[in-house]
Amino acid sequence: MSTAAPLSTAADHAPAAASVARAVRCENCGAAVDDRYCSACGQRLEPPVHSLWHFTQLAAEDLTHADSRLWRTLAALLFKPGYLTAEFLAGRRARYLPPVRLYLVLSVVFFLWATATEPKLIALRIDTDRGLGSTVALTKDEAALLAARPGETAQQRAERLCGDASYRGPWQERIGPLVPRLCQRVVEDNGRSLREAFLHNVPRAMFLFLPLLAAAMMLMYWRPRHYYVEHLLLFVHNHAFVFLLLLLAFFYLVSGTLMLALTTAYSALTL
């Protein structure tokens, strides 16, 4: 004797329908979220920010817990930058910042710091007796020649110092006439225009030269054969390493100068 299965009633479906209605939805894509992160778009599930304290807690969590890969990436970049490239090529990428993002962030921070600190230009003399590219500091007499004379205007000083400026390199016909004018401009504003042009163009030049350097490296290293992207990633990490190292050097110099000033002030107050 067979018995029919009991028919489900509307009351049986009510809890299931209620649970579906109460399912948390991702505010970004609208998909149902069962965990802390949306399985469709990857956005983290978190309540809206209601206060400054709540926002501060979220920011601190991003820096120390949720996005600890920042510190892991910086530590690896500082002590073994080639390791990051090897990890990326091996497929272990989620634990580190993406290479291009890392490069852009460090380069922006570096050049913002360089702009804020306003590095000063120092005049050096090329010593041909020591070989090509050897530079030495100016003597007191040479430095006195660069200084403005009594009653001399900035334009007169620029014309005096740049009167013998010349160029004898490639494309001399085009570049040669520009050198005296550029020299006078740099002298008149004490190198401010040159510094601004340098800080403005160097980031772009470094970014544009990355693929060219990677192509040259690929031509130089035939065996063992590597893909172009491998060389490009290595240069991206190496450039990011240079930016990080220079930032740490700047911070070290500033902190040393600050400690020296504080020590001097404390000694003066206690005497």
C-alpha positions in Angstrom: 0.0 0.0 0.0 1.6 3.2 -1.1 1.1 6.5 0.6 1.4 9.8 -1.2 3.9 12.3 0.0 2.3 15.1 1.9 1.8 18.2 -0.2 3.7 21.2 0.9 1.7 24.1 2.0 2.2 27.8 1.7 3.2 27.9 5.4 6.1 25.6 4.6 7.5 27.9 2.0 7.1 31.0 4.1 10.3 30.7 6.1 12.4 30.0 3.0 10.8 33.0 1.2 11.5 35.2 4.3 15.1 34.1 4.4 15.6 34.9 0.8 14.0 38.3 1.3 16.3 38.9 4.3 19.4 38.0 2.3 22.1 40.6 2.4 22.7 42.3 -1.0 25.9 43.8 -2.2 25.6 47.5 -2.6 27.9 47.5 -5.6 26.4 44.8 -7.8 23.2 43.6 -6.0 24.3 40.0 -5.6 23.5 38.0 -2.5 26.4 38.1 0.0 26.9 35.1 2.3 30.3 36.1 3.7 32.3 39.3 4.3 33.1 39.7 0.6 30.8 39.6 -2.4 31.5 36.5 -4.5 30.5 38.4 -7.7 32.5 41.6 -7.5 34.7 41.2 -4.5 33.5 44.3 -2.6 33.8 44.0 1.2 30.5 44.0 3.1 30.5 46.7 5.7 27.9 49.1 7.2 27.8 52.7 6.0 30.0 55.2 7.7 28.1 57.1 10.3 30.7 58.9 12.3 34.3 60.1 12.1 35.3 57.5 14.7 33.8 54.7 12.6 35.6 55.9 9.5 38.9 56.1 11.5 38.4 52.5 12.6 37.9 51.3 9.1 40.9 53.2 7.9 43.1 51.7 10.6 41.8 48.3 9.8 42.6 48.7 6.1 46.2 49.7 7.0 46.9 47.1 9.7 44.7 44.1 9.0 42.7 43.9 5.8 45.4 45.4 3.6 48.5 44.1 5.4 49.9 43.2 2.0 51.0 46.9 1.8 53.6 46.3 4.6 54.5 42.9 3.2 55.1 44.4 -0.2 57.2 47.3 1.1 59.3 44.9 3.3 60.0 42.6 0.3 60.7 45.6 -1.9 63.2 47.1 0.5 65.2 44.0 1.2 64.8 41.8 -1.9 63.0 43.6 -4.8 63.7 40.8 -7.2 61.8 38.5 -5.0 58.6 40.4 -5.8 59.0 39.8 -9.5 59.6 36.1 -8.9 56.5 35.8 -6.7 54.4 37.6 -9.3 55.6 35.4 -12.1 55.0 32.3 -9.9 51.4 33.3 -9.6 51.5 34.3 -5.9 50.0 37.8 -6.4 47.1 38.3 -4.0 49.5 38.8 -1.0 51.3 41.7 -2.6 50.3 45.0 -4.2 50.1 45.0 -8.0 53.5 46.1 -9.6 52.1 49.1 -11.6 50.1 50.4 -8.6 53.2 50.1 -6.3 55.3 52.0 -8.8 52.8 54.8 -9.3 52.1 55.2 -5.6 55.8 55.4 -4.7 56.7 57.7 -7.6 53.9 60.1 -6.7 54.9 60.2 -3.0 58.5 60.7 -3.9 58.0 63.6 -6.3 55.5 65.2 -4.0 58.1 65.0 -1.3 60.8 66.4 -3.6 58.5 69.2 -4.6 57.6 70.1 -1.0 61.2 70.1 0.2 62.4 72.3 -2.7 65.9 70.8 -3.3 68.6 73.4 -4.0 70.8 73.4 -7.0 74.5 73.4 -6.4 77.1 74.6 -9.0 79.9 72.1 -9.6 82.9 72.3 -11.9 83.8 69.5 -14.3 87.4 68.4 -13.8 88.7 67.1 -17.1 92.0 66.0 -15.5 90.2 63.4 -13.4 88.3 61.9 -16.4 85.0 62.5 -18.1 82.2 63.1 -15.7 84.3 64.0 -12.7 83.0 67.0 -10.7 84.4 68.9 -7.9 83.1 71.7 -5.6 83.8 75.3 -6.6 86.6 77.1 -4.9 85.9 80.3 -3.0 87.2 82.4 -5.9 85.0 80.6 -8.4 82.0 80.9 -6.1 82.7 84.6 -5.8 82.6 85.0 -9.6 79.0 83.5 -9.6 77.8 86.0 -7.0 76.2 89.2 -8.0 78.4 92.2 -8.0 77.6 95.5 -6.2 75.0 97.4 -8.2 74.6 94.6 -10.8 71.0 93.6 -11.8 69.9 90.0 -12.2 69.8 90.5 -16.0 73.3 91.9 -16.1 74.6 89.0 -13.9 72.9 86.5 -16.2 74.5 88.1 -19.3 77.9 88.2 -17.7 77.8 84.5 -16.6 76.2 83.2 -19.8 78.2 85.2 -22.3 80.4 82.2 -23.1 77.7 79.5 -22.9 77.9 77.2 -26.0 77.0 73.7 -27.1 79.1 71.5 -29.3 77.2 68.2 -29.3 74.7 66.6 -31.6 72.2 68.8 -33.4 74.4 71.8 -32.7 72.6 74.0 -35.2 69.3 73.7 -33.4 70.4 73.4 -29.8 73.3 75.8 -29.9 71.3 79.1 -30.1 69.0 78.0 -27.3 71.8 77.4 -24.7 72.6 81.1 -23.9 68.9 82.0 -23.5 68.3 79.0 -21.3 71.4 79.8 -19.2 70.3 83.3 -18.7 66.8 82.2 -17.6 68.3 79.7 -15.1 70.7 82.3 -13.6 68.0 85.0 -13.3 65.6 82.9 -11.2 68.4 81.0 -9.4 67.5 77.7 -11.0 63.8 77.7 -10.0 62.6 77.1 -13.6 65.2 74.3 -14.1 64.1 72.6 -10.8 60.4 72.9 -11.7 61.0 71.5 -15.2 63.1 68.7 -13.8 60.5 67.6 -11.3 57.7 67.9 -13.9 59.4 65.9 -16.7 61.5 63.3 -14.9 58.5 61.2 -13.7 57.1 61.1 -17.2 60.5 60.3 -18.7 61.1 57.5 -16.2 57.7 56.0 -16.9 58.1 56.2 -20.7 61.6 54.7 -20.6 60.5 51.6 -18.6 59.3 49.7 -21.7 62.4 50.9 -23.7 64.7 49.6 -21.0 62.8 46.3 -20.8 63.2 45.9 -24.6 66.9 46.6 -24.4 67.3 44.1 -21.6 65.4 41.5 -23.6 67.8 41.9 -26.5 70.8 41.6 -24.2 69.6 38.4 -22.4 68.8 35.8 -25.0 69.7 32.7 -23.0 67.8 31.6 -21.1 64.9 33.1 -23.0 62.4 35.3 -21.1 59.2 37.0 -22.0 59.2 40.8 -22.5 56.8 41.2 -19.6 59.2 39.5 -17.2 61.9 42.1 -18.0 59.3 44.9 -17.7 58.1 43.7 -14.3 61.7 43.5 -13.0 62.3 47.2 -14.1 59.0 48.3 -12.5 60.0 46.7 -9.2 63.6 48.1 -9.5 62.4 51.6 -10.1 59.9 51.3 -7.2 62.8 50.2 -5.0 64.8 53.3 -6.0 61.9 55.6 -5.1 61.5 53.8 -1.7 65.2 54.0 -0.9 65.4 57.7 -1.7 62.3 58.4 0.4 63.9 56.6 3.3 67.1 58.5 2.8 65.2 61.8 2.8 63.3 60.9 5.9 66.6 59.9 7.6 68.2 63.2 6.7 65.2 65.2 7.9 64.9 63.3 11.1 68.6 63.7 11.8 68.4 67.4 11.1 65.3 67.7 13.4 67.0 65.8 16.2 70.1 68.0 15.9 68.0 71.1 16.1 66.1 69.8 19.1 69.3 68.8 20.8 70.8 72.2 20.2 67.7 74.0 21.5 67.6 71.8 24.6 71.3 72.4 25.3 70.8 76.1 24.9 67.9 76.1 27.3 69.7 74.1 30.0 72.9 76.2 29.9 
